[in-house]
């Protein structure tokens, strides 16, 4: 807990701001996840109808400085790309996440083994 008066005030301000941001952020995350689920399940009509709501809440979060404008653009782009893949592929579920491509392991040169130097014994007198 803060002791200094200005720190106490700052804590109050931070708590107020956090309480104001939380509902928008929480709603945005929930709607984003729900939209991705609809797309993943292949429910094209529902996903298309639900998309404006998701875009709206993302724009609201951006306008209220809850997320960065680039973050908002990235989220909207991912949703649009996933929806377009669903529309072009039909009922197949599109890939919404990047698949990690296995990297070919380059042969490593064998490192020479380190040899510890011999320590001379000390005689106790």
C-alpha positions in Angstrom: 0.0 0.0 0.0 1.3 3.5 -0.8 2.3 5.8 2.0 2.8 9.0 0.1 -0.3 11.1 -0.6 0.4 11.4 -4.4 0.9 7.6 -4.6 -2.4 7.0 -2.9 -4.1 9.4 -5.3 -2.4 7.7 -8.3 -3.6 4.3 -7.0 -7.2 5.5 -6.9 -6.9 6.9 -10.4 -5.4 3.7 -11.7 -8.2 1.6 -10.1 -10.9 3.9 -11.6 -9.3 3.8 -15.1 -9.0 0.0 -14.9 -12.6 -0.4 -13.9 -13.6 1.8 -16.8 -11.5 -0.2 -19.4 -12.4 -3.6 -18.1 -15.9 -4.1 -19.5 -14.9 -3.0 -23.0 -11.8 -5.1 -23.1 -13.6 -8.2 -21.7 -16.5 -7.8 -24.2 -14.0 -7.4 -27.1 -12.1 -10.5 -26.2 -15.3 -12.6 -25.7 -16.8 -11.5 -29.0 -13.5 -12.0 -30.9 -13.3 -15.6 -29.5 -16.9 -16.3 -30.3 -16.5 -15.1 -33.9 -13.4 -17.3 -34.4 -15.4 -20.3 -33.0 -18.2 -19.6 -35.5 -15.7 -19.5 -38.3 -13.9 -22.6 -37.1 -17.2 -24.5 -36.9 -18.0 -23.5 -40.4 -21.1 -21.5 -39.6 -20.8 -18.9 -42.4 -24.2 -17.2 -42.1 -23.9 -16.6 -38.4 -20.3 -15.5 -38.7 -21.2 -12.9 -41.4 -24.1 -11.5 -39.3 -21.9 -11.4 -36.1 -18.9 -9.7 -37.8 -20.2 -6.0 -37.6 -20.7 -6.4 -33.8 -17.1 -7.6 -33.4 -15.7 -4.9 -35.6 -17.7 -2.3 -33.7 -16.4 -3.3 -30.3 -12.8 -3.5 -31.6 -13.2 0.0 -33.0 -14.6 1.2 -29.6 -11.7 -0.3 -27.7 -9.3 1.5 -30.1 -11.1 4.8 -29.8 -11.0 4.6 -26.0 -7.3 3.8 -26.1 -7.8 0.4 -24.6 -5.9 -1.2 -27.5 -3.4 0.3 -30.0 -4.8 1.1 -33.4 -2.4 -1.4 -35.0 -3.7 -4.1 -32.6 -7.2 -3.3 -33.7 -6.3 -3.5 -37.4 -4.5 -6.8 -36.8 -7.6 -8.3 -35.0 -9.9 -7.2 -37.8 -7.6 -8.4 -40.5 -7.4 -11.9 -38.9 -11.1 -12.1 -38.6 -11.6 -11.0 -42.2 -8.9 -13.4 -43.5 -10.5 -16.3 -41.6 -14.0 -15.5 -42.9 -12.7 -15.1 -46.5 -11.0 -18.5 -46.2 -14.3 -20.0 -45.0 -16.2 -18.4 -47.9 -13.7 -19.6 -50.5 -13.2 -23.1 -49.1 -16.9 -23.7 -48.4 -17.7 -25.7 -45.3 -14.1 -26.7 -44.6 -12.8 -25.2 -41.4 -10.0 -22.7 -42.2 -6.8 -22.5 -40.4 -7.0 -19.5 -38.0 -3.7 -20.0 -36.4 -0.3 -20.3 -37.9 1.1 -23.8 -38.0 4.6 -24.0 -36.7 6.7 -25.4 -39.5 9.4 -27.8 -38.2 12.8 -26.4 -38.8 15.4 -28.7 -40.3 18.2 -29.1 -37.8 21.5 -28.1 -39.2 24.3 -30.5 -38.3 26.4 -29.0 -35.5 30.1 -29.2 -35.4 31.3 -31.2 -32.5 32.7 -28.9 -29.9 36.0 -29.9 -28.4 35.7 -31.2 -24.9 37.0 -28.8 -22.3 39.8 -30.3 -20.3 40.2 -29.0 -16.8 43.7 -27.9 -15.9 45.4 -30.0 -13.2 45.6 -28.3 -9.9 48.8 -29.0 -7.9 48.2 -30.5 -4.4 48.9 -28.3 -1.5 50.7 -30.0 1.4 49.4 -29.3 4.9 52.1 -28.8 7.5 
